[in-house]
Amino acid sequence: MDIPSLLSDSIGEEEKIVSRVLVASGTHMITTTERVFIHREEGIINSEIFEEYGLNVDQISIFSDKRKARVVLNYGLEGTREFSLYAKYYDRIVDPLVRGVLKATGVVESGELIRHVYRYGQLTIVLTDKQFLKHIGVALWSRDYENFNYEDVSRVDIEKGGVSAEILIEYKGRMQRIKTDKERARLICVQARNGLALYKGYKDYQEYEKMVPSILGDGTIDKIVPSVFADSVDAIPKITDEDQMIIAEEELETEGPSHIKTMAIQTKLLQLEASIAAHREDTEKKIKEIKDLLEGL
C-alpha cells in the first residue's frame, strides 16, 4: 500500500497500515493500528499536509447529516477530538475506523484477523477469526461491548419473525440473541458460522454441525437438551461463494509468500464463481418470465 512520503517517517516500525481510503479529491484517510491520519494534497502549491488522531479511545462516534460526517473521538479524561468528512463517504470510513480502534485498544490481538465489520442503525458487529463482537448504541464503538469467543460458542443460527430476525448464539451453554432485519441476520449468521467452523478445524459449518452432539457430550461444554435451536429456524443453505468473500489484506500481511499466492487464486476463483452464480440467477429469472408469458397466451 503506497503511503505518502510525509507520513512514512511518522509511522513507527511496529505500527501497521490498516487501510487507505479516498475521502475527497486529493484527500485520503489512512488508518493504522494506532492512529488515523487525514492526508491532504494541495495541488496549486504542490504541497501536502496531514492531521493525526490517536485511536486508543474510550468511544468513537460518527454524526452524519446530508453534507458532513463528523467523527468524534472520546479519550475519557483527556477530552475529545474530531474531524469532518463528506457525508457521502460515511460507509467508506466506518470499516477502517472500527478496525483501527479494535487494534489500538487491544480488543483484537496481534495476528488476529478481522474478517467482517457491519454497522446497521445502532448495531455494530465485528467478526474475527477468533470471536464475535457486538456493540449497541449511538456510538460506533466504545468500551461497553460484548464478545463471544469461538472457543466457547457451540452453535450459531437465526430465528425469523415478521420483518426482523434474531441471530442466536449458543455461548457457554446459554442462548444469546441479537436482533436485526432478516437479510442482515442471514448474512451475519452464515459468515459467523463459517468463522466458527474454521476456528474449530472444519471445512464448513455443515461438517462441524454433524460433530456438535459429540462435542457437547464430551463434558467440555455444558450440554443443552433439547437444543434451543431445534425446529425453530429456517434451514441455512451451505455457505455460498459470495458469502465467503472476506477482506484478505490482513491475511496477506500476516502470512508468507505461498499463502499470498494461494489467497490471490482463491479470491479470483470466488469472484468468478460469484459472477457465474449471478448470471445463472439472471438466466433463471428470464426463463421464468418467458414461461409466464407463454402460459398467458
C-alpha positions, 0 to 999 in steps of 0.5 A: 500500500503506497503511503505518502512520503510525509507520513512514512517517517511518522509511522513507527516500525511496529505500527501497521497500515490498516487501510487507505481510503479516498475521502475527497479529491486529493484527500485520503484517510489512512488508518493504522493500528494506532492512529488515523491520519487525514492526508491532504494534497494541495495541488496549486502549491504542490504541497501536502499536509496531514492531521493525526488522531490517536485511536486508543479511545474510550468511544468513537462516534460518527454524526452524519447529516446530508453534507458532513460526517463528523467523527468524534473521538472520546479519550475519557479524561483527556477530552475529545477530538474530531474531524469532518468528512463528506457525508457521502463517504460515511460507509467508506470510513466506518470499516477502517475506523472500527478496525483501527480502534479494535487494534489500538485498544487491544480488543483484537490481538496481534495476528488476529484477523478481522474478517467482517465489520457491519454497522446497521442503525445502532448495531455494530458487529465485528467478526474475527477469526477468533470471536464475535463482537457486538456493540449497541448504541449511538456510538460506533464503538466504545468500551461497553461491548460484548464478545463471544469467543469461538472457543466457547460458542457451540452453535450459531443460527437465526430465528425469523419473525415478521420483518426482523430476525434474531441471530442466536448464539449458543455461548457457554451453554446459554442462548444469546440473541441479537436482533436485526432485519432478516437479510442482515441476520442471514448474512451475519449468521452464515459468515459467523458460522463459517468463522466458527467452523474454521476456528474449530478445524472444519471445512464448513459449518455443515461438517462441524454441525454433524460433530456438535452432539459429540462435542457437547457430550464430551463434558467440555461444554455444558450440554443443552437438551433439547437444543434451543435451536431445534425446529425453530429456524429456517434451514441455512443453505451451505455457505455460498461463494459470495458469502465467503468473500472476506477482506484478505489484506490482513491475511496477506500481511500476516502470512508468507509468500505461498499463502499470498499466492494461494489467497490471490487464486482463491479470491479470483476463483470466488469472484468468478464463481460469484459472477457465474452464480449471478448470471445463472440467477439472471438466466433463471429469472428470464426463463421464468418470465418467458414461461409466464408469458407463454402460459398467458397466451 
